[in-house]
């Protein structure tokens, strides 16, 4: 399986091809459109990300050594942002996810180009994904 660092490097390289932020936003929206549909059964309050203006759900379950994630949002840009986050952590081990700092968000300039409310929502998604890593790591003992 590809490491978090390799996935992060791929994303940084991918975003370096775009000239301006409109192109980057269009790419993020396209990523959201490619996100696999989330099971309606998992769109429950327990999976809802608190702190997001739009509705965002993230569900995680153990899958072999790693964690399998599902996500969805009612806002297309937010759906793209969560798709981008999951690209890095999908299938990774709980320990790797719990310790991961999502540095690529700064490197591609995403955090600097979001409105304060979207930036807070992105931070809330990152925190929840890391919490899943911590929770599954603790469960394994």
Rosetta blueprint (number, residue, H / E / L):
1 X L
2 X L
3 X L
4 X H
5 X H
6 X H
7 X H
8 X H
9 X H
10 X H
11 X H
12 X H
13 X H
14 X H
15 X H
16 X H
17 X L
18 X L
19 X L
20 X L
21 X H
22 X H
23 X H
24 X H
25 X H
26 X H
27 X H
28 X H
29 X H
30 X H
31 X H
32 X H
33 X H
34 X H
35 X L
36 X L
37 X L
38 X L
39 X L
40 X H
41 X H
42 X H
43 X L
44 X L
45 X H
46 X H
47 X H
48 X E
49 X L
50 X L
51 X L
52 X L
53 X L
54 X L
55 X L
56 X E
57 X E
58 X E
59 X E
60 X E
61 X E
62 X E
63 X E
64 X L
65 X L
66 X E
67 X E
68 X E
69 X E
70 X E
71 X E
72 X E
73 X E
74 X L
75 X L
76 X H
77 X H
78 X H
79 X H
80 X H
81 X H
82 X H
83 X H
84 X H
85 X H
86 X H
87 X H
88 X H
89 X H
90 X L
91 X L
92 X L
93 X E
94 X H
95 X H
96 X H
97 X H
98 X H
99 X H
100 X L
101 X L
102 X L
103 X L
104 X H
105 X H
106 X H
107 X H
108 X L
109 X L
110 X L
111 X H
112 X H
113 X H
114 X L
115 X L
116 X H
117 X H
118 X H
119 X H
120 X H
121 X H
122 X H
123 X H
124 X H
125 X H
126 X H
127 X H
128 X H
129 X H
130 X H
131 X H
132 X H
133 X H
134 X H
135 X H
136 X H
137 X H
138 X H
139 X H
140 X H
141 X L
